[in-house]
Amino acid sequence: MIHFTCDLCAKELVASDYRFVVRIESHAAAEPVALTEDDLDQDRLEEVSEMLCELESGIREEETPPRANFRFDLCPECHSRLCRDPLGKDVMPKLHFSEN
């Protein structure tokens, strides 16, 4: 038999309890660059050829932004808390600095 525990409060979830599966995915969001008339007028064939040669030889390695995927099992109480405050803003301490 498979046993589940809540990933937040560590409560053991029995088969008769509801269990919520939460999946979070994060990735870099990039907006497409707009082409201008100057971009279209210029001949970029030589630049593209150099880039392809660099990629093939391993000189130029493109940096890919990090991606992250998470999966959590939650009990109903922790799921309710997550839905009320998904970013945990209420849990974070509020800092108040003096006007020195």
C-alpha distances in whole Angstrom, upper triangle without the diagonal:
4,6,10,13,17,19,22,21,18,17,13,12,10,9,13,15,16,15,18,18,22,23,27,29,32,35,39,41,44,47,49,52,55,58,62,65,65,62,63,67,66,65,62,62,62,60,57,58,58,55,53,55,53,50,50,52,49,52,50,47,46,44,40,39,36,33,30,26,24,20,19,16,18,18,21,24,23,24,27,28,28,29,32,33,31,33,33,37,37,35,38,41,44,47,50,53,56,60,61
4,7,10,13,15,19,19,15,15,11,10,10,9,13,13,14,13,15,15,18,20,23,25,29,31,35,37,41,43,46,49,52,54,58,61,62,59,60,63,62,62,58,58,59,57,54,55,55,51,50,52,50,47,48,49,46,49,47,43,42,40,37,36,32,29,26,23,20,17,15,13,15,16,19,21,20,20,24,25,24,26,29,30,28,30,30,34,34,32,34,37,40,43,47,50,53,56,58
4,7,10,12,15,15,12,11,8,7,7,8,12,12,13,11,14,14,17,19,22,25,28,31,35,37,40,43,46,49,52,55,58,61,62,59,60,64,63,62,59,59,60,57,55,56,56,52,51,53,51,48,49,50,47,49,47,44,42,40,37,35,32,29,26,22,19,16,14,11,13,13,16,18,18,18,21,23,22,24,27,27,26,28,27,31,31,29,31,34,38,40,44,47,50,53,55
4,7,9,12,12,9,9,6,5,7,9,12,10,11,8,11,11,14,16,19,22,25,28,32,34,37,40,43,46,49,52,55,59,59,56,57,61,60,60,57,57,58,55,53,54,54,50,49,51,49,46,47,48,45,47,46,42,40,38,35,33,29,26,23,20,16,13,10,7,9,10,13,15,14,15,18,19,18,20,23,23,22,24,23,27,27,25,28,31,34,37,40,43,47,50,51
4,6,9,8,5,5,4,5,9,11,13,11,11,9,11,11,13,16,18,21,24,28,31,33,37,40,42,46,49,52,55,58,59,56,58,61,60,60,57,57,58,55,53,55,54,50,50,52,49,46,48,49,46,47,46,42,40,37,34,32,29,26,22,20,16,13,10,7,8,8,12,13,12,13,16,16,16,19,21,21,20,22,21,24,24,22,25,27,31,34,37,40,43,46,48
4,5,6,5,5,6,7,11,13,14,11,11,8,9,10,11,14,16,19,22,26,29,31,35,37,40,43,46,49,53,56,57,54,56,59,58,58,55,56,57,54,51,53,53,49,49,51,49,45,47,48,45,47,44,41,39,36,33,30,27,24,21,18,14,12,8,5,5,5,9,10,8,10,13,13,12,15,17,17,16,18,17,21,20,19,21,24,27,30,34,37,40,43,45
4,6,6,8,10,10,14,16,18,15,14,11,10,10,10,12,14,17,19,23,26,28,32,35,38,41,44,47,50,54,54,51,53,56,55,56,52,53,54,50,48,50,50,46,46,48,45,42,44,45,42,43,41,37,36,33,30,27,24,21,18,15,11,9,6,6,6,8,12,12,9,10,14,13,12,15,17,16,15,16,15,19,19,17,19,22,25,28,32,34,38,41,43
4,6,8,11,12,16,18,19,16,15,12,12,12,12,14,15,18,20,24,26,28,32,35,38,41,44,47,50,54,54,52,54,57,56,56,53,54,55,52,50,52,51,47,48,49,47,44,46,47,44,45,42,39,37,34,31,28,25,23,19,17,13,12,9,8,7,8,11,10,7,9,12,10,10,14,15,14,13,14,12,16,16,13,16,19,22,25,28,31,35,38,40
4,5,9,11,14,17,18,15,15,13,13,14,15,17,18,22,24,27,30,32,36,39,42,45,48,51,54,58,58,55,57,61,60,60,57,58,59,55,54,56,55,51,51,53,51,48,50,51,47,48,46,42,41,37,35,32,28,26,23,21,17,15,12,10,8,8,11,9,7,11,13,11,12,15,16,16,16,17,15,18,17,15,17,20,23,26,29,32,36,39,41
4,6,9,12,15,17,14,15,13,14,14,15,18,19,23,25,28,31,34,37,40,43,46,49,52,55,59,59,57,58,62,61,61,58,59,59,56,54,56,55,51,51,53,50,47,49,50,47,48,46,42,41,38,35,32,29,27,23,21,17,15,11,10,9,9,12,12,10,13,15,15,15,18,20,19,19,20,18,22,21,18,21,23,27,29,33,36,39,42,44
4,6,9,13,14,11,12,11,13,15,16,19,21,25,27,31,34,36,40,42,45,48,51,54,58,61,62,59,61,64,63,64,60,61,62,59,57,58,58,54,54,56,53,50,52,53,50,51,49,45,44,41,38,35,32,29,26,23,19,17,13,11,9,7,11,10,10,13,15,15,16,18,20,20,20,22,20,23,22,20,23,25,29,32,35,38,41,44,46
4,6,10,11,10,11,10,13,14,17,20,22,25,28,32,35,37,41,43,46,50,52,56,59,62,63,60,62,65,64,64,61,62,62,59,57,59,58,54,54,56,54,51,52,53,50,52,50,46,44,42,39,36,33,30,26,24,20,17,14,11,10,9,12,13,13,14,17,18,18,21,22,23,22,24,23,26,26,23,26,29,32,35,38,41,45,48,50
4,7,8,6,8,7,10,12,15,18,21,24,27,31,34,36,40,42,45,48,51,54,58,61,62,59,60,64,63,63,60,61,62,59,56,58,58,54,54,56,54,50,52,53,50,52,50,46,44,41,38,36,33,30,26,23,19,16,13,9,9,7,10,12,12,13,16,17,17,19,21,22,22,24,23,27,26,24,27,30,33,36,40,43,46,49,51
4,6,5,8,9,13,15,18,21,24,27,30,34,38,39,43,45,48,51,54,57,60,64,65,62,63,67,66,66,63,63,64,61,59,61,60,57,56,58,56,53,54,55,52,54,52,49,47,44,41,39,36,33,29,26,23,19,16,12,12,10,12,14,15,16,18,20,21,22,24,26,25,28,27,30,29,28,31,34,37,40,43,46,50,53,55
4,6,8,9,12,14,18,21,24,27,31,34,38,39,43,45,47,51,53,56,60,63,64,61,62,66,65,65,62,62,64,61,58,60,60,56,55,57,56,52,53,55,52,54,52,49,47,45,41,39,36,33,29,26,23,19,17,13,13,12,13,16,17,17,19,22,22,23,25,27,26,29,28,32,31,30,33,36,39,42,46,49,52,55,57
4,7,9,13,15,19,22,25,29,32,36,39,40,44,46,48,52,54,57,61,64,65,62,63,67,67,67,64,64,66,63,60,62,62,58,58,60,58,55,56,58,55,57,55,51,49,47,43,41,38,35,31,28,25,21,19,15,14,12,12,15,17,17,18,21,22,22,24,26,26,29,29,32,31,30,33,36,39,42,46,49,52,55,57
4,6,10,13,16,19,23,26,29,33,36,37,41,43,46,49,52,55,58,62,63,60,61,65,64,65,62,62,64,61,58,60,60,56,56,58,56,53,54,56,53,55,53,49,47,44,41,39,36,32,29,26,22,19,16,12,11,8,8,11,13,13,15,17,18,18,21,23,22,25,25,28,27,26,30,33,35,39,42,45,48,51,54
4,7,10,13,16,20,23,26,30,33,34,38,40,42,46,48,51,55,58,59,57,58,61,61,61,58,59,61,58,55,57,57,54,53,56,54,50,52,54,51,53,50,47,44,42,38,36,33,30,26,23,20,16,14,10,9,7,7,10,12,10,12,15,15,16,18,20,20,23,23,26,25,25,28,31,34,37,40,43,47,50,52
4,7,10,13,16,20,23,27,30,31,35,37,40,43,46,49,52,56,57,54,55,59,58,58,55,56,57,54,52,54,54,50,50,52,50,47,48,50,47,49,47,43,41,38,35,33,30,26,23,19,16,13,10,7,6,5,7,10,10,9,12,14,14,14,17,19,17,20,20,24,24,23,26,29,32,35,38,42,45,48,50
4,6,10,13,16,20,23,27,28,31,33,36,39,42,45,48,52,53,50,51,55,55,55,52,53,54,51,49,51,51,47,47,49,47,44,46,48,45,46,44,40,38,35,32,29,27,23,20,17,14,10,8,6,5,6,7,10,9,7,10,12,11,11,15,16,14,17,18,21,22,21,24,27,30,33,36,39,43,45,48
4,7,10,13,17,20,24,25,28,31,33,37,39,42,46,49,50,47,48,52,52,52,49,50,51,48,45,47,47,44,43,46,44,40,42,44,41,43,40,37,34,32,28,26,23,20,17,13,10,7,6,5,6,9,10,13,11,9,12,14,12,13,16,17,14,17,18,21,22,22,24,27,30,33,36,39,43,45,48
4,7,10,13,17,20,21,25,27,30,34,36,39,43,46,47,44,46,49,49,49,46,47,48,45,43,45,45,41,41,43,41,38,40,42,39,40,38,34,32,29,26,23,20,17,14,11,8,6,5,6,7,11,12,13,11,8,12,13,10,11,14,14,11,13,15,18,20,19,21,25,27,30,33,36,40,42,44
4,7,10,13,17,18,22,24,27,30,33,36,40,43,44,41,42,46,45,45,42,43,44,41,39,41,41,37,37,40,38,35,36,38,35,37,34,31,28,26,22,20,17,14,11,7,6,5,6,9,11,14,15,17,14,12,15,16,12,13,16,16,12,14,16,19,21,21,22,26,28,30,34,36,40,42,44
4,7,10,14,15,19,21,24,27,30,33,37,40,41,38,40,43,43,43,40,41,42,39,37,39,39,35,35,37,35,32,35,36,33,34,32,28,26,23,19,17,14,11,8,6,5,7,9,12,13,17,18,19,16,14,16,16,12,13,16,15,11,12,14,17,20,19,20,24,26,28,31,34,37,39,42
4,7,10,12,16,18,21,24,27,30,34,37,38,35,36,40,39,39,36,37,38,35,33,35,35,31,31,34,32,29,31,33,30,31,28,25,22,19,16,13,11,8,6,4,6,9,12,15,17,20,21,22,19,17,20,19,16,16,19,17,14,14,17,19,22,22,22,26,27,29,33,35,38,40,42
4,7,9,13,16,19,22,25,28,31,35,35,32,34,37,36,37,34,35,36,32,31,33,33,29,29,32,30,27,29,31,28,29,26,22,20,17,13,10,8,6,5,6,9,12,15,18,20,23,24,25,21,20,22,21,17,18,20,18,14,13,17,18,22,22,21,24,26,27,31,32,36,38,40
4,6,10,13,15,18,22,24,28,31,31,28,30,34,33,33,30,31,32,29,27,29,29,25,26,28,26,23,26,28,25,26,22,19,16,13,10,7,7,5,7,9,12,15,18,22,23,27,28,28,25,23,25,25,21,21,24,21,18,17,20,21,25,25,24,27,28,29,32,34,37,39,40
4,6,10,13,15,18,21,24,28,28,25,27,31,30,30,27,29,30,26,25,27,27,23,24,27,24,22,25,27,24,24,21,18,15,12,9,6,7,7,10,13,16,19,22,25,27,30,31,31,28,26,28,27,23,24,25,23,20,18,21,22,26,26,25,28,28,29,32,33,37,38,39
4,7,10,12,16,19,22,26,26,23,25,29,28,29,26,28,29,26,24,27,27,24,25,28,26,23,27,28,26,26,22,20,16,14,12,9,11,11,13,15,18,21,24,27,28,31,32,32,29,27,29,28,24,24,26,23,20,19,22,23,27,27,26,29,29,30,33,34,37,38,40
4,6,9,12,15,18,22,22,20,22,25,24,25,23,25,26,23,21,25,24,21,22,25,24,22,25,27,25,24,21,19,15,14,12,10,13,13,16,18,21,25,27,31,32,35,35,36,33,31,32,31,28,27,29,27,24,22,26,26,30,30,29,32,32,32,35,35,39,39,41
4,6,9,12,15,19,20,17,19,23,23,24,22,24,26,23,21,25,25,22,23,27,25,24,27,29,27,27,23,21,18,17,15,14,17,17,20,22,24,27,30,33,34,37,37,38,35,33,34,33,30,29,30,28,25,24,28,28,31,32,31,34,33,34,36,37,40,40,42
4,6,9,13,16,17,14,16,19,19,21,19,21,23,20,19,22,23,20,21,24,24,22,25,27,26,26,22,21,17,17,16,16,19,19,22,24,27,30,33,36,37,40,40,41,38,36,37,37,33,32,34,32,29,28,31,31,35,36,35,37,37,38,40,40,43,43,45
4,6,9,13,14,11,13,16,16,18,16,19,21,18,17,21,21,19,20,24,23,22,25,27,26,25,21,21,18,18,17,17,21,21,25,27,30,33,36,39,40,44,44,44,41,39,40,39,36,35,37,35,32,30,34,34,37,38,37,39,38,39,40,41,44,43,45
4,6,10,11,10,11,14,15,17,16,19,21,19,18,22,23,21,22,26,25,24,27,30,29,28,24,24,21,21,21,21,24,25,28,30,33,36,39,42,43,46,46,47,44,42,42,42,38,37,39,37,34,33,36,36,40,41,39,42,41,41,43,43,46,45,47
4,7,8,6,7,11,12,14,13,16,19,17,16,20,21,19,21,24,24,24,27,29,28,27,24,24,22,23,23,23,27,27,31,33,36,39,42,45,46,50,49,50,47,45,46,45,42,41,42,40,38,36,40,40,43,44,43,45,44,45,46,46,49,48,50
4,5,5,7,9,10,13,14,17,19,18,18,21,22,21,23,26,26,26,29,31,31,30,26,27,24,25,26,26,30,31,34,36,40,42,45,49,50,53,53,53,50,48,49,48,45,44,45,43,40,39,43,42,45,47,45,47,46,46,47,47,50,49,50
4,5,5,6,9,12,13,17,19,18,18,22,23,22,24,27,28,28,30,32,32,31,28,29,27,28,29,30,33,34,37,40,43,46,49,52,53,56,56,57,54,52,52,52,48,47,49,47,44,43,46,46,49,51,49,51,50,50,51,51,53,52,54
4,5,5,6,10,11,15,17,16,17,20,21,20,23,25,25,26,29,30,31,29,26,28,25,27,28,29,33,34,38,40,43,46,49,53,54,57,57,58,55,53,54,53,49,49,50,48,45,43,47,46,50,51,49,51,50,50,51,50,53,52,53
4,6,6,8,9,12,14,13,13,17,18,17,19,22,22,23,25,27,27,26,23,24,22,24,25,26,30,31,34,37,40,43,46,50,51,55,55,55,52,50,51,51,47,46,48,46,43,41,45,44,48,49,47,49,48,48,50,50,52,51,53
4,6,8,9,12,14,14,14,17,19,18,20,23,24,24,26,28,29,28,25,26,24,26,27,28,32,33,36,38,42,45,48,51,53,56,56,57,54,52,53,52,49,48,49,48,45,43,47,47,50,51,50,52,51,51,53,53,55,55,56
4,7,9,12,14,14,15,18,19,20,21,24,25,25,27,29,30,29,26,28,26,29,29,31,35,36,39,42,45,48,51,55,56,60,60,60,58,55,56,56,52,51,53,51,48,47,50,50,53,55,53,55,54,54,55,55,57,56,58
4,6,9,11,11,12,15,16,17,18,20,21,23,25,26,27,26,23,25,24,26,27,29,33,35,38,41,44,47,51,54,56,59,59,60,57,55,56,56,52,51,53,51,48,46,50,49,53,54,52,54,53,53,54,54,56,56,57
4,6,8,9,10,12,13,14,16,18,19,20,22,24,25,24,22,24,23,26,27,29,33,34,38,41,44,47,51,54,56,60,60,61,58,56,57,57,53,52,54,52,49,47,51,51,54,55,53,55,55,55,56,56,59,58,59
4,6,5,6,9,10,11,12,14,16,17,18,20,21,20,18,20,19,22,23,26,29,31,35,37,41,44,48,51,53,57,57,58,55,53,55,54,50,50,52,49,46,45,48,48,52,52,50,53,52,52,54,54,56,56,57
4,6,5,6,9,10,11,12,14,15,17,18,20,19,18,20,19,23,24,27,30,32,36,38,42,45,48,52,54,57,58,59,56,54,56,55,52,52,53,51,48,47,50,50,54,54,52,55,55,55,57,56,59,59,60
4,5,5,6,9,10,11,12,14,15,17,18,17,16,19,19,22,24,27,30,32,36,39,43,46,49,53,55,59,60,60,57,55,57,56,53,53,55,52,49,47,51,51,55,55,53,55,55,55,57,56,59,59,59
4,5,5,6,9,10,11,12,14,16,17,15,13,16,16,19,21,24,27,29,33,36,39,43,46,50,52,55,56,57,54,52,54,53,49,50,51,49,46,44,47,47,51,51,49,51,51,51,53,52,55,55,55
4,5,5,6,9,10,11,12,14,15,15,13,15,14,18,19,22,25,27,31,33,37,40,44,47,50,53,54,55,52,50,52,51,48,48,50,47,44,42,46,46,50,50,48,51,51,51,53,53,56,56,56
4,5,5,6,9,10,11,12,14,14,13,15,16,19,21,24,27,29,33,35,39,42,46,49,52,55,57,58,54,52,55,54,50,51,53,50,47,45,48,49,53,53,51,53,54,54,56,56,59,59,59
4,5,5,6,9,10,11,12,11,10,13,14,18,20,23,26,29,32,35,39,42,45,49,51,55,56,57,54,52,54,53,50,50,52,50,46,44,47,48,52,52,49,52,52,52,54,54,56,56,57
4,5,5,6,9,10,11,10,8,10,11,14,16,19,23,25,28,31,35,38,42,45,47,51,53,53,50,48,51,50,46,46,48,46,43,41,44,44,48,48,46,48,49,49,51,51,54,54,54
4,5,5,6,9,10,10,9,11,12,15,17,20,23,25,29,31,35,38,41,45,47,51,52,54,50,49,51,50,46,47,49,47,43,42,45,46,50,49,47,50,51,51,53,53,56,57,57
4,5,5,6,9,9,9,11,13,17,19,23,25,27,31,33,37,40,43,47,50,53,55,56,53,51,54,53,49,50,52,49,46,44,47,48,52,51,49,52,53,52,55,55,58,58,59
4,5,5,6,5,5,8,10,14,16,20,23,25,28,31,35,38,41,45,47,51,53,54,50,49,51,50,47,48,50,47,44,42,44,45,49,48,46,49,49,49,52,51,54,55,55
4,6,5,6,5,7,8,12,14,18,20,22,25,28,32,35,38,42,44,48,50,51,47,46,48,48,44,45,47,44,41,39,42,43,47,46,44,47,48,48,51,51,54,54,55
4,6,8,8,10,12,15,17,21,23,24,28,30,33,36,40,43,46,50,52,53,49,48,51,50,46,47,50,47,44,42,45,46,50,49,48,50,51,51,54,54,57,58,58
4,6,8,10,13,16,18,22,24,26,29,31,35,38,41,45,48,51,53,54,51,50,52,51,48,49,51,49,45,43,46,47,51,50,48,50,52,51,54,54,57,58,58
4,6,6,10,13,15,18,20,23,26,28,32,35,38,42,44,48,50,51,47,46,49,48,44,46,48,45,42,40,43,44,47,46,44,47,48,48,51,50,54,54,55
4,6,10,12,16,19,21,24,27,30,33,36,40,43,46,50,52,52,49,48,50,49,45,47,49,46,42,40,43,44,47,46,44,46,47,47,50,49,52,53,53
4,6,9,12,16,18,21,24,27,31,34,37,41,44,47,49,50,46,45,47,46,43,44,46,43,39,37,40,41,45,44,42,44,45,44,47,47,50,50,50
4,6,9,13,15,17,21,24,27,30,34,37,40,44,45,46,42,41,44,43,39,40,42,40,36,34,37,38,42,41,39,41,42,42,45,45,48,49,49
4,6,10,12,15,18,22,25,28,32,35,38,41,43,44,40,39,41,40,36,37,39,37,33,31,34,35,39,38,36,39,40,40,42,43,46,46,47
4,6,9,12,16,19,22,26,29,33,35,38,40,41,37,36,38,37,33,34,36,33,30,28,31,32,35,35,33,35,36,36,39,39,42,43,44
4,6,9,12,15,19,22,26,29,32,35,37,37,34,33,35,34,30,31,33,31,27,25,28,29,33,32,31,34,35,35,38,38,42,43,44
4,7,10,13,17,20,23,27,29,33,34,34,31,30,32,31,27,28,30,27,24,22,25,26,29,29,27,30,31,31,34,35,38,40,41
4,7,10,13,17,20,24,26,29,31,32,28,27,29,28,24,26,28,25,22,20,22,24,27,27,25,28,29,30,33,34,38,39,40
4,7,10,14,17,21,23,27,28,29,25,24,27,26,22,23,26,23,19,18,21,23,26,26,25,28,29,31,34,35,39,40,42
4,7,10,13,17,19,23,25,25,22,21,24,23,19,21,23,21,17,16,19,21,24,23,22,26,28,29,33,34,38,40,41
4,7,10,14,16,20,22,23,20,18,21,21,17,19,22,20,16,16,18,21,24,23,23,27,29,31,34,36,40,42,43
4,7,10,13,17,19,20,16,15,18,18,15,16,19,18,14,15,16,19,22,20,21,25,27,29,33,35,39,41,43
4,7,10,14,16,17,14,13,17,17,14,15,19,18,14,16,17,21,22,21,22,26,28,31,35,37,41,43,45
4,6,10,13,14,11,10,14,14,11,14,17,16,13,15,16,19,20,19,21,24,27,30,33,36,40,42,44
4,7,10,12,10,9,13,14,12,14,17,17,15,17,17,21,21,20,22,26,29,32,35,38,41,44,46
4,6,8,6,6,9,10,9,11,14,14,13,16,15,19,19,18,20,24,27,30,33,36,40,42,45
4,6,5,6,9,10,11,12,14,16,15,18,17,20,20,19,22,25,28,31,34,37,41,43,46
4,6,5,6,9,10,10,12,14,14,18,17,20,19,19,22,25,27,31,34,37,40,43,46
4,5,5,6,9,10,11,13,13,16,15,18,16,16,19,22,24,28,31,34,37,40,43
4,5,5,6,9,10,11,11,13,12,15,14,13,17,20,22,26,29,32,35,38,41
4,5,5,6,9,10,10,13,12,16,15,15,18,21,24,27,30,33,37,39,42
4,5,5,6,9,10,13,12,15,14,14,18,21,23,26,29,32,36,38,41
4,5,5,6,8,10,9,12,10,11,14,17,19,23,25,29,32,35,37
4,5,5,5,8,8,11,11,11,14,17,19,23,26,29,32,35,37
4,6,6,9,10,12,12,14,16,19,21,24,27,30,34,36,39
4,6,9,9,10,10,12,14,17,18,22,24,28,31,33,36
4,6,5,7,7,9,11,14,15,19,21,25,28,30,33
4,6,8,10,11,12,16,17,20,23,26,30,32,35
4,6,8,9,10,13,14,17,20,23,27,29,31
4,6,5,7,10,12,15,18,21,25,28,30
4,5,5,8,9,12,15,18,22,24,27
4,6,8,9,13,15,19,22,24,27
4,6,9,12,15,19,22,25,27
4,6,9,13,16,19,22,24
4,6,10,13,16,19,21
4,7,10,13,16,18
4,6,10,13,15
4,7,10,12
4,7,9
4,6
4
